[in-house]
Amino acid sequence: MRSKKAIKILLSPDPVYGSRLVTRFINKLMISGKKSIAEKLVYQALSNIKEQTKEEPLSVFEKAITNAAPKMEVRPRRVGGASYQVPVEVRGDRKEALAIRWLLAGAKSKPNKEYHSFDKKLAAELIDAANGAGLAIKKKDDMQKVANANRAFAHFRW
């Protein structure tokens, strides 16, 4: 028998934009509990987005998260001694978590010569994702391709 379900902690919205999504993004970026540094980087990246696109930075940020969020993923399922990659739909919270993870990975992988600072890298990755390009979108498309390739095993979902 499984233990109790984990209780979801409701995050407080961030002070500048009043968005829980921005808070989640800041928390994921944070290293060694240094939240003020993570906040500074995210807010600087959002102000860079405002300068570059002349649009509302929060709407660009939300569009980037939405575009990078996957619809399907594969989960291993053991049936009769064999493991099958079964495509399943991604639920809401996990969808956001994967999008955030991929956006940060994309920003971290950008070359230092071109952008010089992390906030510029992050802004560039968010703008790319909002426009349907960048590493996060590529990861989402790859995951979608794997799920489509394994559609034959969809009947193992239960």
RACOR-V983667 format. One record per backbone hydrogen bond with DSSP energy under -1.0 kcal/mol. NH is the residue of the N-H (numbers start at 1). CO is the residue of the C=O. E is the energy in kcal/mol with one decimal. If there is no record, write none. Layout:
nh->[NH & NH]
co->[CO & CO]
e->[E & E]
This chain:
nh->[14 & 18 & 23 & 24 & 25 & 26 & 27 & 28 & 29 & 30 & 34 & 35 & 38 & 39 & 40 & 41 & 42 & 43 & 44 & 45 & 46 & 47 & 48 & 49 & 50 & 51 & 52 & 53 & 54 & 60 & 61 & 62 & 63 & 64 & 65 & 66 & 67 & 68 & 69 & 73 & 75 & 77 & 79 & 82 & 84 & 86 & 88 & 90 & 95 & 96 & 97 & 98 & 99 & 100 & 101 & 102 & 103 & 104 & 105 & 106 & 107 & 108 & 109 & 115 & 116 & 117 & 121 & 122 & 123 & 124 & 125 & 126 & 127 & 128 & 129 & 130 & 131 & 132 & 133 & 138 & 139 & 140 & 141 & 142 & 143 & 144 & 145 & 146 & 147 & 148 & 149 & 150 & 151 & 153 & 154 & 156 & 157]
co->[19 & 14 & 19 & 20 & 21 & 22 & 23 & 24 & 25 & 26 & 31 & 33 & 34 & 35 & 36 & 37 & 38 & 39 & 40 & 41 & 42 & 43 & 44 & 45 & 46 & 47 & 48 & 49 & 50 & 56 & 57 & 58 & 59 & 60 & 61 & 62 & 63 & 64 & 65 & 88 & 86 & 84 & 82 & 79 & 77 & 75 & 73 & 71 & 91 & 92 & 93 & 94 & 95 & 96 & 97 & 98 & 99 & 100 & 101 & 102 & 103 & 104 & 105 & 111 & 112 & 115 & 117 & 118 & 119 & 120 & 121 & 122 & 123 & 124 & 125 & 126 & 127 & 129 & 128 & 134 & 135 & 136 & 137 & 138 & 139 & 140 & 141 & 142 & 143 & 144 & 145 & 146 & 148 & 150 & 151 & 153 & 154]
e->[-1.5 & -1.6 & -1.3 & -2.3 & -2.2 & -2.6 & -2.6 & -2.0 & -1.8 & -1.8 & -1.7 & -1.6 & -1.5 & -3.0 & -2.2 & -2.3 & -2.4 & -2.9 & -2.3 & -2.3 & -2.5 & -2.1 & -2.1 & -2.1 & -1.8 & -1.9 & -2.6 & -2.9 & -1.5 & -1.7 & -2.4 & -2.6 & -2.1 & -2.2 & -2.2 & -2.5 & -2.7 & -1.9 & -1.1 & -2.7 & -2.6 & -2.5 & -3.1 & -1.6 & -2.5 & -2.8 & -3.5 & -2.3 & -2.4 & -1.9 & -2.4 & -2.7 & -2.0 & -2.7 & -2.5 & -2.7 & -2.4 & -2.4 & -2.2 & -2.5 & -2.1 & -2.5 & -1.6 & -1.2 & -2.3 & -1.9 & -1.6 & -2.9 & -2.1 & -2.3 & -2.4 & -2.4 & -2.4 & -2.5 & -2.6 & -2.2 & -1.6 & -1.2 & -3.0 & -1.7 & -2.5 & -2.0 & -2.5 & -2.5 & -2.4 & -2.2 & -2.3 & -2.2 & -2.2 & -2.4 & -2.4 & -1.4 & -1.3 & -1.8 & -1.8 & -2.1 & -1.6]
